Amino acid sequence: MKNIPIGQYMVNEGIITNEQLESVLEAKKNDNTPGKFFGDYVVELGYLTDVEFSQVLSRKNNIPFVDLDDPETQIDLEAVKKIPEALAKKHTIIAIKVTGKRLTVASYDPVNFYIFEDIKVTTGMDVVPVLATKNAITKAIGRIYSNANVDSVIDAVEGQFQEAEVDEATKEIMDRVDNAPIVKLCTTIVENSFRADATDIHIEPFQTYTRIRIRVNGDLIELMNVSNVVHNSLITRIKIISGMNIAEKRVPQDGRFTQVVDGTTLDVRVSNLPTVNGEKCVIRILATGDVGVRKITDLGMTDYNYDRFSKLIKVPQGVMLVTGPTGSGKTTTLYAALGELAKPNVNVITVEDPVEKNIEGINQCQVNAKAGMTFAAALRSILRQDPDIVMVGEMRDQETAEIAIRAAITGHMVLSTLHTNDAASTITRLVDMGVAPYMVATSLIGIVAQRLCKVVCNECKTPRYSTPEDNELLGIDESVTIYDPCGCPKCNNTGYTGRTAIHEILLCTPEMASLIAADGKTDAISALSREQGCKLLRDNVAELVQIGRTTMDELIKLTFAV
């Protein structure tokens, strides 16, 4: 059994079928990416997760499997130090245990003799290989080596500035930012934030210290505090790499830069704001082109909403809007819809600010206000480019909204976003922006309103019966079992692991179009949409509470209204 190919072994064990094996081999044959293994294609095609494939490989080769993502897996820091960071990154390996003269090393390719010879020569120890997923090893390398570095980096930076008392000569030293510790501190902050799945980094100056916080699952948590003497150099370093004017400290500035973390290229946007204690900096970490575009089946919709959404994107022309507050996943939903619509026989063009993901087979334009390339100007030109489907990143003003709606009336499919609280208020917002109600009624296909809702941790959630107040909010008559967050090592003591989207999907039926054309108000539109089967955001999150995926706290936070 040991000598047969892994694909045949999986078929014999009943893990995949012969047809699935054929499709994996076909994908492997058509893709010439170097360094890609059979398992990568199995995971890509969705037949197994990377952990499941590694467990199969572990059984076949009789090599123990270690889940490095499990908080209970102990990694000995003394063992980690035996292998230099550069060698660990080169081979994607990490040492996890020392036993006398033997070093246990996790690798995703544990039969590669050359890797272990290299380690043996470097460490002078016998190597015991164990198997782990490539993703988990990369994360562990980043997390452990950078955590070991971060304290020494902060000490080096603060030590350097404490030596320098403030005369003119030392002021120059303090403002110099090409010194290694500041560069390393800046890199480390972005790396650690990305590994913690943060979306934003806040660098906030106060009288005696600078606080660095990160936004994870919608909440700000403290990453570190540094001495306020470091603040100016840290901000100057960020301004240099993001292309801002370092001499200008009186007005807000914007910039962007890219940074590679654990093999992923991050697109990082920076906003700078002068405050009384110095410049406050907010860094947004964007999902990049390196990260695959989600499919519409991965958006977290209920089966009912998925059916309604599938109907929306089948309509050949008209406007489909995705609405919600900043950071609610609107662009992710639009990209998923584009991924479904972008066939070889259609011309898809987008105008975005900025282009967040590069999608194969789609023409993507970026807004450049300084050069006169606004949403409206770009949209006018796009309509002369013979498009079938147009995506407008955001309807920001009357001009953009009118051009987009005229494009839909003249036979194009237009996808766009808007910042509103729910689906019904989106229609009145368009009318308030100056678009005639009859044009909205003629062009609209439907509206998807969405929010991101935190998912309660399965390991530590605690059950209880809902109270009468809970039942009223959930819209039910009798008590049911619901869950409260608790906190454990798996969820970093937050009680939640990740987020999912909740949706409200309004379809523009003939009755709805008549109401919109008659300048119907938000309440009337909302009442008609409910009659026609639209489940509100409150209904969606109430379902999630009742099946134990989220909590009452999230329901109140996302949908409470007076």
C-alpha positions in Angstrom: 0.0 0.0 0.0 2.9 2.3 0.8 4.3 2.4 -2.7 1.0 3.1 -4.6 0.3 6.7 -5.6 -1.6 8.8 -3.1 -4.5 9.2 -5.5 -5.0 5.5 -6.0 -4.7 5.0 -2.2 -7.5 7.5 -1.7 -9.7 5.7 -4.2 -9.0 2.3 -2.6 -9.9 3.8 0.8 -13.2 5.2 -0.6 -12.1 8.8 0.2 -12.6 10.0 -3.4 -14.1 8.4 -6.4 -12.4 7.5 -9.7 -14.1 10.4 -11.4 -12.8 12.8 -8.8 -9.3 11.4 -9.2 -9.5 11.9 -12.9 -10.5 15.6 -12.5 -7.6 16.2 -10.0 -5.1 14.6 -12.5 -6.6 16.7 -15.3 -6.3 19.9 -13.2 -2.7 19.0 -12.4 -1.9 18.3 -16.0 -3.3 21.7 -17.1 -1.6 23.7 -14.4 2.2 24.2 -14.6 2.6 26.1 -11.3 6.0 24.9 -9.8 6.0 23.5 -6.3 2.3 22.5 -6.4 1.5 19.0 -5.2 -1.3 16.5 -5.8 -2.9 17.5 -2.4 -3.1 21.2 -3.4 -5.4 20.3 -6.3 -7.5 18.0 -4.1 -8.1 20.9 -1.7 -8.6 23.4 -4.5 -11.4 21.3 -6.0 -13.0 21.0 -2.6 -12.9 17.2 -2.2 -11.1 17.4 1.1 -9.8 20.2 3.5 -6.0 20.6 3.8 -6.2 19.0 7.3 -8.2 16.0 6.0 -5.7 15.4 3.2 -2.8 15.6 5.6 -4.4 13.0 7.8 -4.8 10.7 4.8 -1.1 11.2 3.9 -0.2 10.6 7.6 -2.0 7.2 7.5 -0.5 6.2 4.1 3.1 7.0 5.1 2.7 6.0 8.7 4.0 9.5 9.9 2.3 11.2 12.8 0.0 14.2 12.0 0.2 17.3 14.2 -2.5 20.1 14.1 -0.5 23.2 14.6 -3.7 25.4 14.5 -5.0 23.6 17.7 -4.3 25.9 20.7 -3.5 22.7 22.8 -0.6 21.7 20.5 2.6 22.6 22.5 5.5 24.1 20.5 8.7 24.2 22.4 10.3 27.7 21.9 13.8 26.2 22.6 13.2 23.7 19.7 12.1 26.5 17.4 15.4 28.4 18.1 17.4 25.4 16.8 16.4 26.2 13.2 17.2 29.7 11.9 14.1 31.7 10.6 15.5 31.8 7.0 15.9 28.0 6.8 12.4 27.5 8.3 10.9 29.8 5.7 13.0 28.3 2.9 11.7 24.7 3.5 8.4 25.6 5.2 9.2 23.6 8.4 9.1 24.3 12.1 10.8 22.5 15.0 8.3 21.7 17.7 10.1 19.5 20.3 13.6 18.5 21.5 14.2 15.1 23.1 17.9 14.7 24.0 19.7 14.8 20.6 16.5 14.4 18.6 14.6 17.3 17.0 11.0 16.8 16.1 10.3 18.8 12.9 6.8 19.5 11.3 6.9 19.5 7.5 4.2 19.3 4.8 6.6 17.1 2.7 8.0 14.6 5.3 9.4 12.2 2.7 11.8 14.9 1.3 15.2 13.5 2.4 17.1 16.7 1.3 15.2 19.0 3.7 16.1 16.8 6.7 19.7 16.5 5.7 19.9 20.3 5.5 18.5 20.6 9.0 20.8 17.8 10.4 23.8 19.7 9.0 22.6 23.0 10.5 21.6 21.8 13.9 23.8 18.7 14.4 20.8 16.8 15.6 18.9 13.7 14.4 15.5 14.8 12.9 12.2 13.1 13.6 9.7 14.3 10.9 6.0 14.8 11.6 3.3 15.9 9.2 1.4 19.2 9.3 -0.5 21.4 6.7 1.6 23.9 4.7 -0.8 26.7 5.8 -0.5 25.9 9.5 3.3 25.7 9.3 3.5 29.1 7.5 1.3 30.7 10.2 3.3 29.1 13.0 6.6 30.3 11.6 5.2 33.8 11.3 3.6 33.8 14.7 6.4 32.3 16.8 9.5 33.9 15.1 7.9 37.3 15.0 6.6 37.1 18.7 10.2 36.3 19.7 11.4 39.3 17.7 8.8 41.9 18.8 9.9 42.5 22.4 13.6 42.8 21.3 12.5 45.2 18.5 10.5 47.5 20.9 13.4 47.4 23.5 15.9 48.3 20.7 13.7 51.2 19.4 13.0 52.6 22.9 16.6 52.1 24.1 17.9 54.0 21.1 15.7 57.0 21.9 16.3 57.0 25.6 20.1 57.3 25.0 19.4 60.4 22.9 18.7 63.4 25.1 17.1 66.2 23.1 19.7 68.5 21.7 19.6 69.4 18.0 21.9 66.7 16.9 19.9 64.0 18.6 16.7 65.4 17.3 18.0 64.5 13.9 18.7 60.9 15.1 15.2 60.7 16.5 13.7 61.7 13.2 15.8 59.4 11.1 13.8 56.4 10.2 16.1 54.4 8.0 17.4 52.7 11.2 16.6 48.9 11.4 14.5 48.8 14.6 11.9 51.3 13.4 11.6 49.4 10.0 11.3 46.1 11.8 8.7 47.5 14.3 6.5 48.8 11.4 6.8 45.4 9.6 6.1 43.5 12.8 2.9 45.5 13.6 1.4 44.7 10.1 2.5 41.0 10.3 1.0 40.4 13.7 -2.2 42.2 12.8 -2.6 40.1 9.6 -2.0 36.9 11.5 -4.6 37.9 14.1 -7.1 38.3 11.1 -7.4 42.0 11.8 -9.0 44.4 9.3 -7.6 47.7 10.7 -4.7 48.9 12.8 -5.1 52.1 14.9 -1.9 53.9 16.0 -3.0 56.5 18.5 -0.7 59.0 20.2 -1.4 60.1 23.9 0.6 62.3 26.3 2.9 59.6 27.7 2.5 56.6 25.4 1.3 55.4 21.9 -1.4 52.8 21.9 -1.7 50.3 19.0 -5.0 48.6 18.6 -6.4 46.2 15.9 -9.9 45.5 14.8 -10.7 41.8 14.9 -14.3 40.5 14.1 -15.5 44.1 14.3 -14.1 44.9 17.8 -10.9 46.8 18.7 -8.4 45.0 20.9 -5.1 46.2 22.1 -2.0 44.9 20.3 0.7 46.8 22.2 1.7 50.1 23.8 5.0 51.8 22.9 6.8 54.8 24.4 5.7 58.1 22.9 9.3 58.9 21.9 8.9 56.3 19.2 5.7 57.7 17.8 7.2 60.3 15.3 9.6 57.9 13.8 7.0 55.2 13.4 4.5 57.5 11.7 7.3 58.9 9.4 8.3 55.4 8.4 4.6 54.6 7.5 4.3 57.9 5.6 7.5 57.1 3.6 6.4 53.6 2.5 2.8 54.7 1.7 3.9 57.7 -0.5 2.8 60.6 1.7 4.5 63.9 2.3 6.6 63.5 5.5 7.1 67.2 5.9 3.3 67.9 6.1 2.0 67.3 9.6 -0.9 69.8 9.7 -3.4 68.2 7.2 -4.9 64.7 6.8 -3.2 62.5 4.2 -3.9 59.2 2.5 -1.6 56.6 1.0 -1.1 52.9 0.4 1.6 50.3 0.2 2.0 46.5 -0.2 3.7 44.1 2.1 4.3 40.3 1.8 3.3 38.4 4.9 3.5 34.6 5.1 3.6 34.4 1.3 0.5 36.6 0.8 0.8 40.1 -0.7 -1.2 42.5 1.4 -2.7 45.7 -0.1 -2.5 48.2 2.8 -4.4 51.6 2.8 -3.2 54.3 5.2 -5.1 57.3 6.5 -3.3 60.0 8.6 -5.0 62.5 10.9 -3.4 65.3 13.0 -4.5 65.2 16.6 -3.5 67.3 19.7 -0.9 64.7 20.7 0.5 64.0 17.2 -0.6 62.2 14.1 -3.1 59.4 14.5 -2.7 56.7 11.8 -5.3 54.1 10.7 -4.1 51.3 8.5 -6.6 49.1 6.6 -5.5 45.6 5.5 -7.4 44.7 2.4 -8.1 41.2 1.1 -5.8 41.0 -1.8 -5.7 39.5 -5.3 -3.7 36.6 -3.9 -6.8 35.5 -1.9 -9.3 33.6 -4.1 -12.7 35.2 -5.0 -15.5 33.5 -3.0 -18.2 31.6 -4.8 -21.8 32.6 -4.2 -22.3 29.4 -2.2 -19.6 30.6 0.3 -21.4 33.9 1.2 -23.1 32.3 4.3 -26.7 32.7 2.9 -29.5 30.6 4.1 -31.0 28.2 1.4 -34.0 30.5 1.1 -31.9 33.7 0.5 -29.5 31.8 -1.8 -32.5 30.9 -4.1 -33.6 34.5 -4.1 -30.0 35.7 -4.9 -29.6 33.2 -7.7 -32.8 34.6 -9.3 -31.4 38.1 -9.1 -28.2 37.3 -11.0 -30.1 35.5 -13.7 -31.9 38.7 -14.9 -30.2 39.8 -18.1 -30.4 43.6 -17.6 -31.1 46.0 -14.8 -29.5 47.3 -11.6 -28.7 45.0 -8.6 -27.5 46.9 -5.5 -25.7 45.5 -2.5 -26.1 47.8 0.6 -24.8 48.0 4.2 -22.3 49.9 6.3 -18.6 50.2 5.7 -16.9 46.8 6.2 -20.0 44.7 5.9 -18.7 42.5 3.0 -20.5 44.3 0.1 -17.5 44.1 -2.2 -17.1 40.4 -1.4 -20.7 39.7 -2.4 -20.3 41.7 -5.7 -17.1 39.9 -6.6 -18.9 36.5 -5.9 -21.7 37.6 -8.3 -19.2 38.7 -10.9 -17.3 35.4 -10.6 -20.6 33.7 -11.4 -21.5 36.0 -14.3 -18.1 36.3 -16.0 -18.4 33.8 -18.8 -16.1 33.7 -21.8 -18.9 35.0 -24.1 -19.7 38.2 -22.1 -17.7 41.5 -21.6 -17.5 42.5 -18.0 -16.0 45.9 -17.0 -15.7 47.3 -13.5 -14.9 50.8 -12.2 -13.6 50.7 -8.6 -11.9 52.8 -5.9 -9.6 51.0 -5.5 -9.4 47.6 -7.4 -9.3 45.2 -4.4 -9.0 41.8 -6.2 -7.7 41.1 -9.6 -10.2 38.7 -11.3 -9.1 36.7 -14.4 -11.1 37.6 -17.5 -12.6 40.9 -16.2 -11.6 44.4 -17.3 -11.0 46.4 -14.1 -10.6 50.2 -14.0 -9.4 52.3 -11.1 -10.7 55.7 -10.1 -8.2 58.5 -10.2 -9.9 61.8 -9.1 -6.7 63.9 -9.5 -6.5 62.9 -13.2 -10.2 63.4 -13.7 -11.0 59.7 -13.8 -14.1 59.9 -11.5 -16.8 57.2 -11.2 -19.1 59.2 -13.6 -16.3 59.9 -16.2 -15.2 56.3 -16.2 -18.8 55.0 -16.4 -19.5 57.2 -19.5 -16.5 55.8 -21.3 -17.3 52.2 -20.2 -20.7 52.5 -21.9 -18.9 53.1 -25.2 -16.8 49.9 -24.6 -19.6 47.5 -25.6 -20.1 46.0 -22.1 -22.6 43.3 -21.1 -22.1 43.7 -17.4 -20.8 46.8 -15.6 -19.8 46.9 -11.9 -19.7 50.4 -10.2 -17.8 50.2 -6.9 -20.1 52.7 -5.3 -23.0 55.1 -6.2 -21.6 58.2 -4.5 -23.5 61.0 -6.2 -26.5 61.8 -8.4 -24.4 61.8 -11.6 -23.0 58.3 -11.0 -26.4 56.9 -10.0 -28.2 58.4 -13.0 -25.6 57.1 -15.5 -25.7 53.6 -13.9 -29.5 53.6 -14.0 -29.6 54.8 -17.7 -27.1 52.0 -18.5 -29.4 49.5 -17.0 -32.4 50.8 -18.9 -30.5 50.6 -22.2 -29.9 46.9 -21.7 -26.9 46.4 -19.5 -26.6 44.5 -16.2 -25.2 46.9 -13.6 -24.0 45.9 -10.1 -23.2 48.5 -7.5 -23.1 49.3 -3.8 -24.7 52.0 -1.6 -24.5 52.8 2.1 -28.0 52.3 3.6 -29.4 50.5 6.6 -31.8 48.1 4.9 -33.2 47.2 1.5 -36.3 49.4 1.6 -34.5 52.6 2.5 -32.2 52.1 -0.5 -35.0 53.0 -2.9 -35.9 56.2 -1.1 -32.1 57.1 -0.9 -31.9 56.8 -4.7 -34.9 59.1 -5.1 -33.4 61.6 -2.6 -30.2 61.6 -4.6 -32.2 63.0 -7.5 -33.0 59.9 -9.6 -36.6 60.0 -10.9 -38.8 57.3 -9.2 -40.0 55.9 -12.6 -36.3 55.4 -13.6 -35.6 53.4 -10.4 -38.8 51.4 -10.9 -37.9 50.6 -14.5 -34.3 49.6 -13.9 -34.1 47.9 -10.5 -33.8 44.1 -10.3 -33.3 43.8 -6.6 -31.4 44.8 -3.5 -29.3 42.8 -1.1 -28.8 44.4 2.3 -26.2 42.8 4.5 -24.3 42.9 7.7 -21.5 40.8 9.3 -22.5 38.9 12.4 -20.0 37.2 14.8 -20.2 33.4 15.0 -20.2 32.0 18.6 -17.4 29.6 19.5 -18.6 26.0 19.5 -16.0 24.9 22.1 -17.1 27.1 24.9 -20.6 28.5 24.2 -23.0 28.0 27.2 -26.7 27.1 26.7 -29.6 28.7 28.4 -33.4 29.1 27.9 -34.5 32.3 26.3 -36.3 34.8 28.5 -39.7 36.5 27.6 -37.7 39.6 26.5 -35.5 37.4 24.3 -38.6 35.8 22.8 -40.1 39.2 21.9 -36.8 40.1 20.1 -36.7 36.7 18.4 -40.3 37.0 17.3 -41.3 33.6 18.9 -43.9 32.6 21.5 -42.2 30.0 23.6 -38.7 29.7 25.1 -36.0 27.8 23.2 -32.4 26.9 23.9 -30.0 29.8 23.0 -26.3 30.3 23.7 -24.1 32.9 25.4 -20.4 33.5 24.6 -17.9 32.3 27.2 -14.3 32.4 26.1 -11.6 29.7 25.7 -8.0 29.4 24.2 -9.5 28.4 20.8 -11.3 31.7 20.4 -8.7 33.8 22.2 -11.1 34.2 25.1 -13.5 36.3 23.0 -16.3 33.8 22.8 -16.5 34.2 19.0 -14.7 32.6 16.1 -15.0 34.6 12.8 -18.0 36.2 11.2 -20.8 35.2 8.8 -23.0 37.5 6.7 -26.8 38.0 7.3 -28.9 39.1 4.3 -32.2 40.8 3.4 -33.0 40.3 -0.3 -35.7 42.5 -1.9 -36.9 41.5 -5.4 -38.4 44.2 -7.7 -41.6 42.5 -8.7 -44.2 44.3 -11.0 -46.2 45.3 -7.9 -43.0 46.6 -6.2 -42.1 48.6 -9.4 -45.6 50.2 -9.5 -45.2 51.2 -5.8 -41.8 52.7 -6.5 -43.0 54.6 -9.6 -45.9 56.0 -7.4 -43.2 57.4 -5.1 -43.9 54.9 -2.3 -42.4 55.6 1.1 -39.9 53.3 3.0 -42.6 51.8 5.3 -44.9 50.9 2.3 -42.0 49.3 0.4 -40.9 47.4 3.5 -44.4 46.1 4.1 -44.9 45.0 0.5 -41.4 43.3 0.4 -42.4 41.3 3.5 -45.7 40.2 2.0 -43.7 39.0 -1.0 -41.4 36.8 1.1 -38.5 39.1 1.9 -37.0 38.0 5.2 -35.5 41.0 7.1 -32.0 41.2 8.7 -33.7 40.7 12.1 -35.4 37.4 10.9 -32.1 36.2 9.5 -30.1 36.8 12.7 -32.9 35.5 14.8 -32.7 32.2 12.9 -28.9 32.1 13.6 -29.5 32.6 17.3 -32.1 29.8 17.4 -29.7 27.3 15.7 -26.9 28.2 18.0 -24.6 30.0 15.5 -24.7 33.4 17.2 -26.0 35.2 20.3 -28.6 37.6 21.5 -25.9 40.2 22.0 -25.2 40.2 18.3 -28.9 40.3 17.4 -29.3 43.5 19.5 -26.1 45.0 18.3 -27.0 44.5 14.6 -30.7 45.0 14.3 -32.1 46.7 17.5 -34.5 49.6 16.7 -36.5 51.8 18.9 
